[in-house]
């Protein structure tokens, strides 16, 4: 079971409940939401896309509306396994 680091006072709407469910997975170590920025495009619903591999896991980009937020996920899972878990959590919400 992983740990969700809540070090920002603001996060994208609806992101924290999804990350809390993701942290319940036994293969997830630490989830850290990071920098928030403005995106050029527009996304009507919350989307989490895996971006690049990091030393400990992966960097993901969460997007909703014109807002984007980096999320760092520390895990030993492969990119495809992590993507499947994230997609199933988003579908169940």
N, C-alpha and C positions, 0 to 999 in steps of 0.2 A: 504494500500500500504506500502510495506516494504522499508528498507534502505539497500543499499549495501555498506559495509565498505571496502574501498580499501586502506589497510595499508601496503601491500607488493608491492615491485617494480616489482616482477616477479610472474606470475601465469601460470598455464598450458594453452597452446594454445587453444583458443576456449571456455574457461571456463567462462570468464567474460560476453560475450553476453548472455549465457544461464542463468547465475545468475541474470543479469539485467531483463530478462523476468520473472524469478521466483519472483523477488522482486515486480513486478507489481500486484501480487496476494494480495487480501485484507487481507488474513489470515496470511501472512508472516510479521514478525516484523523487524528482522535484519538478514542479511546474512554476515558472516565473513569468507573469505578465510584465511586459516592459514598455518601451516608448510608444506613445500614441501620436499619430500623424494624420494629415489630410491626404485622401486619395483623389486621383483625377476622375476615375469612374464612379459609378453608383451601384451599390448592391442592395437589393430590397430586403434580403434576409441575411442572417449571420452566416458567414462562410469562414471556415478555417482551412487554410492550405499549407501544407508542409513546404518549406522553402529550401533551406540548405542543411547539410549535416554539420554538426558542431563536434567538439571534442567529446562531450558527454551524451549527445543525443541529437536533437533537431531544433531548428528555429522554424516557427510557424508564423503565419500572418493571419490574423483574424480581421475580417472586414464586415462592416455593416454601414449602409448609407455611404457617406463620403469619408468615413473614419476608418483608419487602419491601426492595428496594434500588434506589436511583436510579442510572441509568446515563446519562451525557451522551455523545452521539454527534455529533461534528463531521463534517458531510458536505454535499455539494451535491445529493444525491439527493432526490427527492420522497418524501413520506411513504409513498405506496403502493409505490414501488420499494424503499425501505428495509424496509418490512414484509414484502414478498415474499422478500427476501434473508434476513432473520432467520428467517422461517418455514421456509424450505428448509434452513437450517443446523440448526434444532431438530429437524426431521423426520429428518435424516440421522444425528443422534446416537442 
